[in-house]
Amino acid sequence: MKKRILYLYSDTGGGHRSAATALMRAVDHLRKDMFEQEMIDVFAACSGFLNMFAKLYGPVIQYSPQMWGQLYYWLDDEKKLEALEKMSRPFILKELTALIQGKMPDVIVSVHPMINRLTVRAIKQSGKKTPFVIVITDPVTLHRAWIAPGADFVVVGTHEAKELALKYGMPEEKIKIVGMPIDPKFFLEDKDKEKARKMDKLDPKLFTVLLMGGGEGAGKLYDIIEEMEEQKIKAQLIVIAGRNKSLERKIKRNKNKFSFPLRVYGFTDQVHEIMAESDLIITKAGPGTIAEALAMNLPIIITSWLPGQEEGNVEFVVRENIGRVSKDPKKVVEIVKELRETTEFEELKKNIARVSRPQAAVDIAHEIFRCL
Ligand code: UDP
């Protein structure tokens, strides 16, 4: 009988789903058809009530990132997290335990911070000794909610993240520094930009800018597009609006106002192909997007970030000199122009090659195999 791997995630943003998918593909890449793998959106599957809160993530980070920051820091407290876990139990624990008993996985892998303590408890209640692995998808700034010392081990992306995991109570021997899991399709993708652009009916020779804001299409993306027009940018622009339908509609409605070639996508599963066509990315500091952009050798301009949660990613971009940071749309477009005209662009690319870990998902898959 095939061994079963169960991935627990929640569709808050796009990063957690992407990480789980990346791990499934990496497992398949290494040992095709040897495992039964399944992804479970835990709150959607186990608790309609808690899922209502999970669904607030998109609107909150779009309209009030400050509020998200306040919640992030308010919850940075062991006692509050314990109280939250206790309060959540009546709404999810029974269902999560039943899910584990029903699915009978050989290993459980979580890629979400808010379910780990509950999962340790549910495994105990299920009467099984299922190994439990946490793969942390915030590679630098790590919230303490991620850490459940009862898990078998956690995978982190950087030394900073390891230090935080230790501080939050994870025993050192249970922490592995591997990297941020990204889909193998990113490292398998052909990196010939001109060819990719030609195949996708874009101008093969024209500098290509990708603009995106995580799974939710967050940030002042439209202002940046308007500023590109204002500054008469000589480039073609691809926008991934993600789940931000109103942004997608607005761009489509106003497309004729812009003199440069502009293409817009809603939520797409072609991010790897679109990155392969692009020369540079303008984005919020989402860990998934940054890791993918690095794998595709794209210099990054960070224009927004979630307080607390993504601040470490911004520092990482600056410290490693793999991109630039500005919240001001005017300055962002000036940076694009500047980068094109100086040798800095090539320098950024060299630094990217140094810090990129495109194969992290494959390395994590090897770690998961050790539990089986
Ligand atoms: N993503 C995607 N399709 C889209 C927009 C985003 O697959 O249309 C993916 C993107 O490739 C990345 C993830 O969603 O893997 C976004 O994760 P990130 O950590 O950057 O930000 P989040 O959305 O979790 O805040």
Boltz pocket constraint, residues with backbone or C-beta under 6 A from the ligand:
constraints:
  - pocket:
      binder: B
      contacts: [[A, 12], [A, 13], [A, 14], [A, 15], [A, 16], [A, 18], [A, 19], [A, 137], [A, 213], [A, 214], [A, 215], [A, 216], [A, 240], [A, 241], [A, 242], [A, 243], [A, 266], [A, 267], [A, 268], [A, 269], [A, 270], [A, 271], [A, 284], [A, 285], [A, 286], [A, 287], [A, 288], [A, 289], [A, 290], [A, 292]]
      max_distance: 6.0
